[in-house]
Amino acid sequence: MPLLEQDARGVVRDLVANVVAHDEQEAEHQAWMLNWVDSGAQLFRLQKPVTPPQHLAVYAVLLDEPSRSIMLVAHILAKAWLMPGGHVDDGEDPRVTVVRELQEELQIAPPFHPDFGDDPFFLTVTWTTPPASHQDATFWFIFSADRDEPITPDPREFSDVRWFSLDDPDAFTSGSFDPGFHRFLDKLTAHIDAKTLA
């Protein structure tokens, strides 16, 4: 059930504010999102593909911590290696969105990673590639996953699904990725390494 507009805006604002920015660019994106939410602008996509031209989206980062690997999907439309995810429906809690997208796109229901809970770990504001370019304000959520667990990818969305090792220096050097992906990797690996040393 959609949230009331005031409630939805408050939920989104809290999720943005709870992110601890890792670098200057993430801090700038966080400030932009807070100003956008506070401006009263429409936050949700009302009509595909670009109405309004700025709207909320989510990524689900599937982390298999024992193998230090994450799963990426070869997105057909974007022609890039991305995380599963999608756009937030009008009035929807983004945490509901990201769980729904995993079920729709991969037929799985993993738990939020206990280190991060259901708060987003990372956020970005990016323009998508043409045609129908628009600006996605995206929450990146972390889930606990098992790379040996079966998945059923949606063939209409993805041409391939693959696990990538965080410790392989060559894993992310070829192919196209989200513009914020390598900064996200820096933040994630810093978190995991700090936890290992603790």
Summary of the structure (lengths in Angstrom):
residues: 198
radius of gyration: 16.1
end to end distance: 41.4
largest distance: 47.1
contacts: 569
relative contact order: 0.20
helix: 30%
strand: 26%
